[in-house]
Amino acid sequence: MTTDKMPDGLPVIHREVVRPEWIDYNGHMNVAYFVLAFDLAIDALWDTLGFDDDYRNRTGCSTFAAESHTTYQREMNVGDEMLFTVQVLGYDAKRIHHFYRMYHAQQGYMAATCEWMNLHVSLEERRVVPMPDDVLAGLDRLYAQQPDLPWPTEAGRPIRRVGRASKV
């Protein structure tokens, strides 16, 4: 199923293969490596937007993760190829709210999702600061290129237990 567009209608932003060292005692990809794989997909988005070493050296700014939420939907195994898409849910001068889907490249199923809120930070002052106009223009272009997608079902969800509460 390695196509240019995925079932969500978005292009593939990153590809990765499940490495042997990512497999846990249950015989599948460990949760920590799902997050790492999503972080590598974020690096691909940052490269697209110009948040690279040159940017950090030139501006003294970078992005920090403020929050993330991962859903695990299907297993991934050693050697499986993962394809990632990104949907920009919103942004302003200081924040980027983005959502990733991980697909199994050969079988086409969605294995996991990850929602992130990143802040644009001055590395010297260690506080949130506005992004430069050229980065915001890049976000504008990326957002305009996305199809009119609905809000992802997994985005913005709280974790809550269904059923009767137990006493702890």
Summary of the structure (lengths in Angstrom):
residues: 168
radius of gyration: 17.2
end to end distance: 46.4
largest distance: 54.6
contacts: 460
relative contact order: 0.20
helix: 25%
strand: 33%
